[in-house]
Amino acid sequence: MFQITTAEKLEVVTNCDHLSRLKFSKSLPYAFTEHGAIQAANVLASPRSIDTLRELMTPPATAPKHPIGFVTPDDRSAKRKK
């Protein structure tokens, strides 16, 4: 991974329409070499890394569940019935 130069940033913005917001960014973005992109893809595609990601994304069974956001009238009536 490396940081691109100002000239490279302008070229990317010119050639890639979907990166037009990058034109107004004050910082220079980072990019992967072709070899680096392949290495990153292989690491993320390994069964061990997928299992690790699943484990990290699964909330612990002992964690209390707290409601997020607004409570609707239906939610209140369901809670009273319990």
C-alpha positions in Angstrom: 0.0 0.0 0.0 1.3 3.4 -0.8 0.1 7.0 -0.9 -0.5 8.4 -4.4 0.9 11.8 -5.5 -1.1 14.9 -6.4 -0.6 14.2 -10.1 -1.8 10.6 -9.7 -4.9 11.9 -7.7 -5.8 14.3 -10.5 -5.4 11.5 -13.1 -7.7 9.1 -11.1 -10.3 11.8 -10.7 -10.2 12.6 -14.4 -10.5 9.0 -15.5 -13.0 7.7 -12.9 -16.3 9.5 -12.7 -17.4 7.7 -9.5 -14.4 9.2 -7.7 -15.3 12.8 -8.4 -15.7 13.6 -4.7 -12.0 12.8 -4.3 -11.2 15.9 -6.3 -12.1 18.1 -3.3 -10.3 16.1 -0.7 -7.4 17.8 1.0 -5.6 14.5 1.8 -3.9 12.2 -0.7 -5.5 8.7 -0.7 -3.7 5.4 -0.4 -3.7 2.7 -3.0 -2.7 -1.0 -3.3 -0.3 -2.3 -5.9 -1.7 -5.2 -8.0 0.2 -7.7 -5.9 -0.9 -6.1 -2.6 -4.6 -6.2 -3.7 -4.3 -9.9 -4.5 -2.6 -10.6 -1.1 -5.4 -8.7 0.7 -8.1 -10.6 -1.2 -6.5 -13.9 -0.3 -6.3 -13.0 3.4 -9.9 -12.0 3.5 -11.0 -15.1 1.6 -9.4 -17.7 3.8 -11.8 -19.8 5.9 -9.9 -18.9 9.1 -10.4 -15.1 8.5 -14.1 -15.6 7.6 -14.6 -17.5 10.9 -12.8 -14.8 12.8 -15.0 -12.1 11.2 -18.1 -14.0 12.1 -17.0 -14.5 15.6 -16.3 -10.7 16.0 -19.6 -9.8 14.5 -21.7 -12.1 16.7 -22.8 -10.3 19.8 -22.1 -12.1 23.1 -24.9 -14.2 24.5 -24.7 -12.6 27.9 -24.9 -9.0 26.6 -28.2 -7.3 27.5 -30.2 -6.1 24.6 -31.1 -2.5 24.7 -33.6 -0.9 22.3 -32.2 1.6 19.8 -34.2 4.5 18.5 -37.8 5.4 19.1 -40.4 3.1 20.7 -43.6 2.8 18.8 -47.1 2.3 20.3 -47.0 -1.4 19.1 -43.7 -1.9 20.9 -45.2 -0.5 24.1 -48.3 -2.7 23.9 -46.2 -5.8 23.2 -44.1 -5.0 26.3 -47.1 -4.7 28.5 -48.4 -8.1 27.4 -45.3 -9.8 28.7 
